[in-house]
Amino acid sequence: MATLTLPAPPQIATRRAINPWVIALTVTLATFMELLDTSIANVSLPYIAGGLGRSFDEVTWILTTYLVANAVILPMSAWFSRVFGRKNYYMACVALFTVTSLFCGIAPTLGVMLVSRVLQGIGGGGLAPVEQAILVDTFPPAQRASAFALYTVAIVTAPAIGPVLGGWITDNFNWRWVFFINIPIGALSLFLTNRFVHDPPSFAEERKSVRRSGKLRVDTLGIILIGIGSAALEIVLDRGQIDDWFGSSFIAWTFAIALICWSIAIYWELQHDDPIIDLHLLANRNFFIAAALYFIFGFGLFASTTMIPQVLQSLYGYRAIDAGLVLGPGAFVITLLAPVGAQLIQRGIIHPRVLVAISLVIVSASMLYYSGFTLQTDYSHYALARAFQGLGYAFFFVPVSVIAYSQLKPNQNNRASSLTNLFRNWGGSFGIAFITTVSERRQNFHQSVVGANLTPSSPTLQEYVHKTAAYLAQHGYSQADSVKAAYLYYYSQLEQQTRLLGFMDCFRIIGWATLAMVPLTFLIRHFHVGGKPSGGH
């Protein structure tokens, strides 16, 4: 009897099409979690110090170590994606971040906590740039603006709600739950990523081609230089004001190390055939301008997000959770309007460079609006200013992202995402360092100016001290104590006023710096929004 031989089933050339929005939401979940962690532990530091039996200054390294590890891994994420595969690398980052979140939550000592935070930062550093690369390759150019709108909501909203959520968790549960909440989110992200996210065929073919040709070499010197340089620079920015900047030999030497390492790294990476970070991309005018705009975006957003709660808590007596709620209207406006900005671009109603110029003007105006506030300004005015600022940022990040990738080839998307996120991260670090330093120095300046015109012999001061002392004497104070209390009261008023002036100067500087970026938008080369997709999943 003849044997019937059936033909082998043809291999499936492509996977079943997955809705790109499912992929977008999947990768945004972990990125949101990671960005939330950059700020959620801030308000819990006093409780962590008590729980671990260490001083507050010592536990501030919990923030520094995370940011340092984050800064080290971020510029290398594109290279790691090519070595291990984008999906594999992304899932490894999510897994590492989730597991180390558990270790942070159960840490019995500060040493265990710091090691866990370093590993957590390494895992978290690769998430944002890989997500951006996945979004660029998942959506065709004509639809990328909508994907970037979702990304905007994640990177703006997460740092803003971090302090509020951290304060609420600490007040109602325990500071350890600040880290434990990452575990279920990380597990869900791993499941969804494994199910829905795949490397696009073009990216997978590029990896195979590079491996076959033997061009995928380990840039050992580049990794060492960029790793040490990034770590040193982040330490300088995060610890500079605490340690008195260059008055500290530690900060001076760390800055010298950062400068030397980055100087050599830039030269080395420009000469290398397969660099860790592709600095040649900055030769593309649109990408270079977008990188500068990413920097100013991070600078203004993170500086203001850090400064507003400080102002409200130190000068107005707000609780941490109340101060955090002031940031809410801005996040709400961005969530509401970022998709609108995306549609304006996709439908060709307004060109991205025009929308960027308008958004820069709005953000600048919001900062200058902040700078006119007084100690009598109420919640509604701060919330309105934050909503006004959110209006500007809602129409900022999406067009900048479209501009960044407007003239790049599909095989450049992966490396471009590392650079754009590096500039955004640097902008945030410089912004936070800026406000912590400049606000204090401007306060000292205003205090010296006002104090010089308000001497103890000033007739006006003497009159007010006399009236206040008389009032206190009528309410049980002795004559000597009432005069002393009156002087202390007016000194505290002087300190509050000058501290406010220092913060308002920071808002003013950020406003003018943002406005100074508007002329750059006229140098953006014209391009058509849309075209063929660069790759699919």
Buried (B, 14 or more C-beta within 10 A) or exposed (E): EEEEEEEEEEEEEEEEEBEBBBBBEBBBBBBBBBBBBBBBBBBBBEBBBEBBEBEEEEBBBBBBBBBBBBBBBBBBBBBBBBBBBBBEBBBBBBBBBBBBBBBBBEBEEBEBBBBBBBBBBBBBBBBBBBBBBBBBBBBBBBBBBBBBBBBBBBBBBBBBBBBBBBBBBBBEEEBBBBBBBBBEBBEBBBEBBEEBBBBBBBBBEBBEEBEEEEEBEEBEBBBBBBBBBBBBBBBBBBBBBEBEBEEBEEBBEBBEBBBBBBEBBBEBBEEBEBBBBBBEBBEBEBBBBBBBBBBBBBBBBBBBBBBBBBBBBBBBEBEBBBBBBBBBBBBBBBBEBBBEBBEBBBEEEBBBBBBBBBBBBBBBBBBBBBBEBEEEBEBEBBBEBBBBBBBBBBBBBBBBBBBBBBEBEBBBBBBBBBBBBBBBBBBBBBBBBBBBBBBBEBBEBBBEEEEEEBEEEEEEBEEBBEEBBBEBBEEEBEEEEBBBBBBEBBEEEBEBBBBBBBBBBBBBBBBEBBBEBBEBBEEBEEBEBBEEBBBBB
